[in-house]
Every structure is written in structure tokens, then in C-alpha cells.
Amino acid sequence: MKIQKKQKTYKALKSIDKAYKKVYNEKVNKKIKGVGMDITRRINALKEELKDKNPFGEKVSIVLATKMRTAEEINEAIRAGIDAVAENKVQEFREKTHLLLPCEQHFIGHLQTNKVKYLVDKISLFHSCDRDKLAYAIAEISRKKGIVSDVLMQVNIGSEENKGGYEFDEAKDAFLRLLDIPGLRVRGVMAMLPDSQNKKYLSELADKMRSLFEWCKSQAENVDYLSMGMSGDYALCVEHGSNMIRVGSTVFGARDYSK
């Protein structure tokens, strides 16, 4: 009798557990679906906003900054047609890259030379080639692997101490040096505007970057990208000639740093 009673109790508990898991999974799937719909809606809205905004008639590529985002969230953005996804930490890239759907993967963060080996032949475009030492490191490993790596030369357009990149006044000489490095292909320039409410000042800096980009195009083939503009300033940057923006919260919403 005791054995039969225990069996009935076990079956009842198992049934309750199964029902609980079903309800829980339904709630989780509903939440994931809702997040996915938000991501898709925001990407579609952003594409519509950017349409015909570049004054030079260029398509504006959207690079999605995926710091602290899950593979599921990133994959929803890929399904929605984002142009590329990008990490700014090597460790996060290594943890998530194998979980993602097929999509161009860029790197947008400050990069130490000893970590280049983890990215070469896996990254389509390095946005933050900010010094000669890094350029040579990327090129050396690229040659060993028998490939050519695409990079953007980072320019410190606001001469800010807390940001990397070549100073604007030395950018042309730096660009010509990078062109001569075997294993490297310079596809354009990248900049981050200062955090300022002075729209006139920011517009002037953006125009200087566009002028530099045009000069670079006159010096070499395959110079296609002016990567400038993030979630807070992409509209201004595109209006002044950027054809590649790097956004995160515009698509995902604000990050939750408490997790």
C-alpha cells in the first residue's frame, strides 16, 4: 500500500512539474518573441529613417554594437536584415561568435596587439586601427594565414585624451603608411565625435572627416567607408556624409547593467 501511495504521489508531482515547465516555457517564448518583434521593428524604422539621408547618395550601412547582448537577441537582428554585427571585447566575441547566424562580423573596440590572433580571418572589418603598431600586428598575422585583412583607420577627430586614433593633422601621412603594409587593406576611416551639445562644432568635425574620407578615396582603391555615428549622434553624422553607423541601444533599447 505504501509503495502504491508513493507511486501515486510521484506521478502527481511529476504531472505538476510538467505543467509548470509548460507554463514557464510558454512565458519565456512569449517574452523572447516580444523582444524579437521590438528588435525587428526598430531596425525597420532605422532603415526607413536613413533612406536618402546621406547627401552623397550612398547607402548607409548599419553595424550593430552587440556588447552585453545575448546570441538570441543578436540573431533576431540578423534575421531582421542588419548589415553587420560587432563586438568591442575580444572575449565576448569568442564566446558568442559560434552561436550566431551567418552575418558579417566587425570589431569596433580598442584592440591589444596580443589579442589580434583571435580575430584575424574571423573579422570582416576592423574599425579601430588606431596606431601603426596595431596595423603591423594585424598585417603580420594576416600574412601568416595567407589573407588580407580589411581595416578602417581610426581618427581622433576631437583630439580627446581618452580616445585612441591618429590626430587629424597626421591622418593623411598615417593613411599613406598603412597603404604600404602588406596584408592590410585600408577600406576607409572611422571616428567618434566628442560628447557635446554644440551642434555647430560637431557638424564642423563631421565635415572634416568627410573631407578626409574624400582625400583617402583619391589616393587608393577600395576606400568605401566613413564609419561615423553612434546611437546618440548618427543622424547628424549621416547628414554630413557618414555611410556607416555603429548603433546598439537604438536597436536593442538601453542596456541593463545590473545583470
C-alpha distance (Angstrom), angle and dihedral (degrees) to the residues before:
residue distance angle dihedral
M1 . . .
K2 3.80 . .
I3 3.80 90.9 .
Q4 3.82 91.9 50.9
K5 3.82 90.6 48.0
K6 3.80 91.2 50.9
Q7 3.80 90.9 48.7
K8 3.81 91.1 51.7
T9 3.80 90.7 48.2
Y10 3.81 91.1 49.0
K11 3.81 91.8 49.6
A12 3.80 91.1 48.4
L13 3.81 92.2 50.1
K14 3.78 91.1 46.1
S15 3.81 90.0 51.4
I16 3.82 91.4 49.7
D17 3.81 90.9 48.0
K18 3.80 91.4 50.1
A19 3.80 91.5 49.5
Y20 3.83 91.2 48.1
K21 3.81 92.1 50.5
K22 3.79 90.7 49.8
V23 3.81 92.6 52.4
Y24 3.82 91.4 44.0
N25 3.81 93.2 49.7
E26 3.80 91.3 47.6
K27 3.82 89.9 53.2
V28 3.82 92.4 47.4
N29 3.80 93.0 47.1
K30 3.79 90.7 47.9
K31 3.81 90.2 51.0
I32 3.81 92.4 48.0
K33 3.79 90.9 47.8
G34 3.80 90.1 50.7
V35 3.80 92.1 50.4
G36 3.80 90.1 47.9
M37 3.79 91.5 52.1
D38 3.82 90.3 50.9
I39 3.81 91.8 50.7
T40 3.79 92.6 48.6
R41 3.80 92.0 46.9
R42 3.80 92.5 50.3
I43 3.79 93.5 48.1
N44 3.79 91.8 49.9
A45 3.80 90.3 48.3
L46 3.81 91.5 49.2
K47 3.80 92.3 49.9
E48 3.78 89.9 50.7
E49 3.81 91.3 48.2
L50 3.79 92.5 51.7
K51 3.78 95.6 47.0
D52 3.83 110.7 121.0
K53 3.82 91.6 -9.4
N54 3.81 96.4 116.7
P55 3.83 104.7 90.5
F56 3.81 91.9 -145.7
G57 3.80 94.1 57.2
E58 3.81 93.5 -111.3
K59 3.78 125.2 145.2
V60 3.79 111.4 -109.6
S61 3.80 110.7 -133.0
I62 3.80 116.7 -146.8
V63 3.80 115.4 -141.1
L64 3.78 112.0 -168.5
A65 3.82 116.0 -140.0
T66 3.80 103.4 -143.7
K67 3.81 103.1 -175.8
M68 3.83 110.9 150.9
R69 3.81 92.1 -0.7
T70 3.79 123.8 129.5
A71 3.78 124.0 -116.4
E72 3.82 88.4 -114.7
E73 3.81 92.0 57.2
I74 3.80 92.2 46.0
N75 3.79 92.2 48.8
E76 3.80 90.4 52.8
A77 3.80 88.0 56.1
I78 3.79 91.0 48.3
R79 3.80 90.4 51.5
A80 3.80 88.2 50.6
G81 3.80 90.2 58.4
I82 3.79 106.2 -101.0
D83 3.82 111.6 172.6
A84 3.81 97.7 -132.3
V85 3.79 141.6 -15.1
A86 3.78 124.4 -136.1
E87 3.78 140.3 -168.2
N88 3.78 126.3 -160.5
K89 3.80 96.7 -159.1
V90 3.80 122.5 64.2
Q91 3.81 93.3 -146.2
E92 3.80 93.1 54.7
F93 3.79 90.3 48.3
R94 3.79 91.6 52.9
E95 3.80 92.3 47.8
K96 3.80 96.2 49.9
T97 3.80 109.3 27.1
H98 3.82 96.0 86.9
L99 3.82 90.8 50.8
L100 3.80 95.6 57.8
L101 3.77 131.6 96.2
P102 3.82 117.4 -116.0
C103 3.81 108.9 -67.6
E104 3.78 139.0 129.5
Q105 3.79 110.0 -83.5
H106 3.81 120.5 -153.1
F107 3.80 132.6 -177.5
I108 3.80 117.3 -133.8
G109 3.80 106.2 169.1
H110 3.78 136.1 89.3
L111 3.80 105.8 -77.6
Q112 3.79 128.3 -150.7
T113 3.80 114.3 -143.3
N114 3.82 92.9 -126.2
K115 3.81 90.3 61.1
V116 3.80 97.3 50.1
K117 3.82 90.1 92.9
Y118 3.82 90.4 68.3
L119 3.81 93.3 57.1
V120 3.79 109.8 35.7
D121 3.85 111.4 105.9
K122 3.82 90.1 15.1
I123 3.82 99.7 64.4
S124 3.81 120.0 71.3
L125 3.80 95.2 -161.1
F126 3.82 134.2 12.5
H127 3.82 107.3 -150.6
S128 3.80 97.5 -175.1
C129 3.79 108.2 59.0
D130 3.80 91.4 148.0
R131 3.81 104.7 158.4
D132 3.80 141.2 26.2
K133 3.80 93.4 -112.2
L134 3.80 91.5 59.6
A135 3.81 92.2 45.1
Y136 3.81 90.9 54.4
A137 3.81 91.6 47.0
I138 3.82 92.7 52.5
A139 3.81 90.7 45.3
E140 3.81 94.9 48.6
I141 3.79 94.8 52.9
S142 3.81 90.7 41.9
R143 3.80 91.1 55.6
K144 3.81 90.5 49.0
K145 3.79 88.9 53.9
G146 3.80 92.3 45.2
I147 3.79 95.6 -117.4
V148 3.79 140.7 108.2
S149 3.82 116.8 -124.9
D150 3.80 122.2 -144.1
V151 3.79 116.2 -133.8
L152 3.77 141.1 173.2
M153 3.78 119.0 -139.2
Q154 3.80 108.8 -123.8
V155 3.79 115.5 -136.8
N156 3.80 123.2 -162.7
I157 3.78 92.2 -140.8
G158 3.81 94.4 174.3
S159 3.83 95.2 44.5
E160 3.79 89.0 -125.4
E161 3.79 118.5 173.4
N162 3.79 93.5 -144.0
K163 3.81 94.3 55.3
G164 3.77 131.2 72.6
G165 3.76 127.5 -135.7
Y166 3.77 141.3 90.3
E167 3.78 117.2 -61.2
F168 3.79 112.3 -106.8
D169 3.80 92.6 -117.1
E170 3.80 92.0 56.8
A171 3.80 96.9 37.9
K172 3.81 96.9 98.2
D173 3.79 93.6 52.5
A174 3.80 89.9 45.4
F175 3.79 91.6 50.4
L176 3.81 91.5 53.2
R177 3.81 90.4 49.7
L178 3.79 92.3 51.4
L179 3.79 91.0 50.0
D180 3.80 89.9 62.4
I181 3.81 96.1 54.9
P182 3.84 112.2 104.1
G183 3.79 112.6 -131.9
L184 3.80 93.2 31.8
R185 3.80 129.4 95.9
V186 3.79 116.0 -170.1
R187 3.80 107.6 -146.4
G188 3.79 98.0 178.5
V189 3.78 143.9 -63.1
M190 3.79 136.7 -60.7
A191 3.78 132.2 -156.7
M192 3.80 141.4 171.1
L193 3.77 115.5 -146.5
P194 3.82 117.8 -135.2
D195 3.79 119.9 -97.7
S196 3.79 98.2 -100.5
Q197 3.79 139.2 138.4
N198 3.82 90.8 -147.5
K199 3.80 101.0 106.3
K200 3.81 93.5 -177.4
Y201 3.81 91.1 55.0
L202 3.81 92.9 46.7
S203 3.80 91.3 47.4
E204 3.80 90.5 53.2
L205 3.80 91.1 51.6
A206 3.80 91.7 47.8
D207 3.80 90.4 50.7
K208 3.81 90.0 51.4
M209 3.80 89.6 53.5
R210 3.79 91.5 50.0
S211 3.82 89.6 50.1
L212 3.80 90.4 50.9
F213 3.80 90.3 48.2
E214 3.80 91.0 53.1
W215 3.81 90.4 50.3
C216 3.81 90.9 50.2
K217 3.80 90.1 51.4
S218 3.79 89.0 55.1
Q219 3.81 90.9 54.6
A220 3.79 102.6 49.1
E221 3.77 146.9 13.2
N222 3.81 123.6 -108.5
V223 3.81 93.6 35.9
D224 3.79 99.5 139.8
Y225 3.79 110.8 139.1
L226 3.76 138.2 75.1
S227 3.80 101.0 -179.6
M228 3.79 105.4 -164.0
G229 3.78 131.4 135.6
M230 3.78 136.1 58.5
S231 3.80 133.4 -163.7
G232 3.80 93.4 -69.5
D233 3.80 99.9 45.4
Y234 3.80 110.4 16.5
A235 3.82 93.6 112.9
L236 3.81 92.5 58.2
C237 3.80 92.1 43.6
V238 3.79 93.9 51.4
E239 3.81 91.0 47.7
H240 3.81 87.2 57.2
G241 3.78 96.8 48.0
S242 3.80 110.7 -78.8
N243 3.80 112.4 147.5
M244 3.80 98.2 -176.1
I245 3.80 127.2 48.4
R246 3.80 132.0 -173.5
V247 3.80 113.2 -145.1
G248 3.79 135.9 166.0
S249 3.80 115.6 156.6
T250 3.82 90.7 40.1
V251 3.80 86.9 68.7
F252 3.80 104.3 25.0
G253 3.78 101.5 31.6
A254 3.80 123.1 -123.7
R255 3.81 117.3 -27.0
D256 3.79 119.2 -110.2
Y257 3.82 103.8 -133.7
S258 3.80 92.9 -179.5
K259 3.81 92.7 77.4
